[in-house]
Amino acid sequence: MHSKARFTVVAAGAVLALGLAVGCSSDESAASGQNTDVCNTFAADHNAFVGLVKAGPGSAENIDKWTADKQAAVDKLNTLPSTASGDVASSLTTFVDALPADTLELSSTDSESGKAFVDNAGAVKSACEADGTSITLDELPLTTFGN
């Protein structure tokens, strides 16, 4: 009887340990999955915005639509920090907090906000990679005097 009780305790302990291990790995994959989605969404939204900046309005008649499209892209970016966790959420918050109210500032000559956009996007990319998701970001064209 004594050995049967010991077997039951050992078996119960093994089941508990297995349950904890499965529970931990489920939590980790859920968090990683959430950041994978937000990292991929960030890359897509970032690249869509950069594409709009690179393309420009095309014509004077298209300026209002182009401006509205850029604002819609920024609005999408602004929603991302609340959907992430850990360092990814922190870097996304820094990125969106540094976005200027007027997106034209990002592409003006020697733009500090443009440099911050590039640097902060790089920080998001690094945080995503550290979290297990590799993303590709298109480069925002920056202009400087004398170069």
MIKOLLUM-965312 format. One record per residue: x, y, z of N, C-alpha, C in turn. Coordinates in steps of 0.2 Angstrom, whole numbers, plus 2048, in hexadecimal, padded with zeros to 3 digits. Layout:
BEGIN
n.X|n.Y|n.Z|ca.X|ca.Y|ca.Z|c.X|c.Y|c.Z
X|Y|Z|X|Y|Z|X|Y|Z $
...
END
This chain:
BEGIN
n.X|n.Y|n.Z|ca.X|ca.Y|ca.Z|c.X|c.Y|c.Z
804|7FA|800|800|800|800|804|806|800 $
80A|806|804|80E|80C|804|811|80D|7FD $
813|808|7FA|816|80A|7F3|811|80C|7EE $
80B|80A|7EF|805|80C|7EB|804|814|7EC $
804|816|7F2|803|81D|7F4|809|821|7F1 $
80F|81E|7F2|815|822|7EF|814|823|7E8 $
812|81E|7E4|811|81E|7DD|80C|823|7DB $
806|824|7DF|801|828|7DE|804|82F|7DF $
808|831|7E4|80A|837|7E5|80F|839|7DF $
814|835|7DE|818|836|7D8|815|837|7D2 $
810|833|7D0|80C|834|7CA|808|83B|7CA $
805|83D|7D0|802|843|7D0|807|849|7CF $
80D|848|7D2|812|84D|7D2|814|84E|7CA $
815|848|7C7|817|849|7C0|811|84C|7BC $
80B|84A|7BD|806|84E|7B9|805|855|7BB $
806|857|7C1|807|85E|7C3|80C|862|7BF $
812|85F|7BF|818|862|7BC|817|862|7B4 $
814|85D|7B1|812|85E|7AA|80D|863|7A9 $
808|864|7AD|803|869|7AC|806|870|7AD $
80B|871|7B1|80E|877|7B2|813|879|7AC $
816|874|7AA|81A|875|7A4|816|877|79E $
811|873|79D|80C|874|797|809|87B|798 $
807|87D|79E|804|884|79F|809|889|79E $
810|888|7A0|815|88D|79F|816|88E|797 $
817|889|794|818|889|78D|812|88C|789 $
80C|88B|78B|806|88E|788|806|895|789 $
808|898|78F|808|89F|790|80E|8A2|78C $
813|89F|78B|819|8A2|787|817|8A2|780 $
814|89D|77D|812|89D|776|80C|8A2|775 $
808|8A3|77A|803|8A8|779|805|8AF|778 $
80A|8B0|77D|80D|8B7|77D|811|8B8|776 $
815|8B3|775|819|8B3|76F|815|8B4|768 $
80F|8B0|768|80B|8B1|763|807|8B8|762 $
806|8BB|768|803|8C1|768|808|8C6|765 $
80E|8C6|767|814|8CA|765|815|8C9|75D $
815|8C3|75B|816|8C1|754|811|8C5|750 $
80B|8C4|752|806|8C8|74E|807|8CF|74E $
808|8D2|754|809|8D9|754|80F|8DB|750 $
814|8D7|750|81B|8D9|74D|819|8D9|745 $
816|8D4|743|814|8D4|73C|810|8D9|73A $
80B|8DB|73E|806|8E0|73C|80A|8E7|73C $
80F|8E8|741|813|8EE|741|817|8EF|73B $
81A|8E9|739|81E|8E9|732|81A|8EB|72C $
814|8E8|72C|80F|8EA|726|80D|8F1|726 $
80B|8F3|72C|808|8FA|72D|80E|8FF|72C $
814|8FE|72F|81A|902|72E|81B|903|727 $
81C|8FD|723|81E|8FD|71C|818|900|718 $
812|900|71A|80D|903|716|80E|90B|717 $
80F|90D|71D|810|914|71E|816|917|71A $
81C|913|71A|822|915|717|821|915|70F $
81D|910|70D|81B|910|706|817|917|704 $
813|919|708|80F|91F|707|813|925|706 $
818|925|70B|81D|92B|70C|821|92B|705 $
824|925|703|828|925|6FD|824|927|6F7 $
81E|925|6F7|81A|926|6F0|818|92D|6F0 $
817|930|6F6|815|937|6F5|80D|938|6F3 $
80B|93E|6F2|804|93E|6F0|803|93D|6E9 $
808|93E|6E5|807|93D|6DE|805|943|6DA $
800|946|6DD|7FD|94D|6DA|7FA|951|6DF $
7F9|957|6DD|7F6|95C|6E2|7EF|95A|6E4 $
7EB|957|6DF|7E5|954|6E0|7E4|94F|6E5 $
7EA|94B|6E6|7EA|945|6EA|7ED|946|6F1 $
7EE|94C|6F3|7F1|94E|6F9|7ED|94C|6FF $
7E6|94E|6FF|7E2|94C|704|7E1|945|705 $
7E1|941|700|7E0|93A|701|7E7|937|703 $
7EC|939|701|7F3|937|703|7F4|938|70B $
7F2|93E|70D|7F2|940|714|7EE|93C|718 $
7E8|93B|716|7E3|936|719|7E6|92F|71A $
7E8|92D|714|7EB|926|714|7F1|925|719 $
7F5|92A|719|7FB|92A|71E|7F8|92A|725 $
7F3|92E|727|7F1|92F|72D|7ED|928|72F $
7EA|925|72B|7E7|91E|72C|7EC|919|72E $
7F2|91A|72A|7F8|915|72C|7FB|916|733 $
7FB|91D|735|7FE|91F|73B|7F9|91C|741 $
7F2|91D|73F|7ED|91B|744|7EE|913|745 $
7EF|910|740|7F0|908|741|7F6|907|746 $
7FC|90B|744|802|90A|748|800|90C|750 $
7FC|911|751|7FB|913|758|7F7|90E|75C $
7F4|909|759|7F0|904|75D|7F4|8FE|75F $
7FA|8FD|75C|7FE|8F7|75D|801|8F6|764 $
803|8FB|768|806|8FA|76E|802|8F6|773 $
7FB|8F8|773|7F7|8F4|777|7F6|8ED|776 $
7F8|8EB|770|7F7|8E4|76E|7FD|8E0|76F $
802|8E3|772|809|8DF|773|80A|8DE|77A $
810|8DB|77B|812|8DA|782|81A|8DB|783 $
81C|8DC|789|823|8DC|78A|827|8E2|786 $
82D|8E0|784|831|8E5|781|82E|8E7|77A $
82A|8E3|777|827|8E5|771|822|8EA|772 $
81E|8EA|777|819|8EF|779|81D|8F5|77A $
822|8F5|77E|826|8FB|780|829|8FF|77A $
82C|8FB|776|82F|8FE|770|829|901|76B $
824|8FD|76B|81E|900|767|81C|907|76A $
81B|907|770|819|90D|773|81D|913|772 $
824|912|773|829|917|771|828|919|76A $
827|914|765|826|916|75E|820|91A|75D $
81B|918|75F|815|91C|75E|815|923|762 $
818|923|768|818|929|76B|81C|92F|768 $
821|92C|764|825|931|760|823|933|75A $
81D|930|757|81A|932|751|818|93A|751 $
81A|93E|74C|817|945|74D|810|945|74A $
80D|94A|74D|806|94C|74B|805|94C|743 $
80A|950|740|80A|951|739|80F|94C|736 $
80D|947|732|812|942|72F|817|945|72A $
815|94B|728|81A|94E|723|821|950|727 $
820|951|72D|827|952|731|82B|94C|730 $
829|946|72F|82D|940|72F|832|940|729 $
830|944|723|834|944|71D|837|94A|71C $
836|94F|720|83A|956|71F|841|955|720 $
845|959|71D|84C|959|71D|84F|95A|724 $
853|955|726|856|955|72D|851|954|732 $
84C|950|731|847|94F|735|849|94B|73B $
848|94E|741|849|94A|747|844|945|748 $
83E|946|747|838|941|747|839|93C|742 $
83C|93D|73C|83E|938|738|843|933|73A $
848|936|73D|84E|932|740|84B|92E|746 $
847|931|74A|843|92D|750|83F|927|74D $
83B|929|747|837|924|744|83C|91E|742 $
841|91F|73F|846|91A|73D|849|916|743 $
84B|91A|748|84E|917|74E|849|913|752 $
843|915|753|83E|912|757|83C|90C|753 $
83B|90C|74D|839|906|749|83E|901|749 $
844|903|749|84A|8FE|74A|84A|8FB|751 $
848|8FF|756|847|8FC|75D|841|8F7|75D $
83C|8F8|75A|836|8F4|759|838|8ED|756 $
83C|8EE|750|83E|8E8|74D|843|8E4|751 $
847|8E7|755|84C|8E3|759|848|8E0|75F $
843|8E3|762|83F|8E0|767|83B|8DA|764 $
838|8DB|75E|835|8D5|75B|839|8CF|75A $
83F|8D1|757|844|8CB|756|846|8C8|75D $
847|8CC|762|849|8C9|769|843|8C5|76B $
83D|8C6|769|837|8C2|76B|836|8BC|767 $
83A|8BC|761|839|8B6|75D|836|8B7|756 $
835|8BE|754|832|8BF|74E|836|8C4|74A $
838|8C2|744|83C|8C6|740|838|8CA|73B $
839|8D0|73A|835|8D4|736|839|8D8|731 $
837|8DA|72C|83A|8DF|727|837|8E5|726 $
83B|8EB|727|838|8F1|727|83B|8F5|721 $
836|8F8|71D|839|8FD|718|83C|903|71B $
840|906|717|844|90B|71A|840|912|718 $
83F|916|71D|83C|91D|71C|842|921|719 $
840|924|713|845|929|710|846|92F|714 $
84C|930|717|84E|936|71A|853|93A|716 $
852|941|716|856|945|712|85A|94A|717 $
860|94B|715|864|950|71A|867|955|715 $
869|95B|718|86C|960|715|874|95D|714 $
876|95E|70E|87D|95D|70C|87F|956|70B $
87A|951|70B|87C|94A|709|877|948|704 $
END
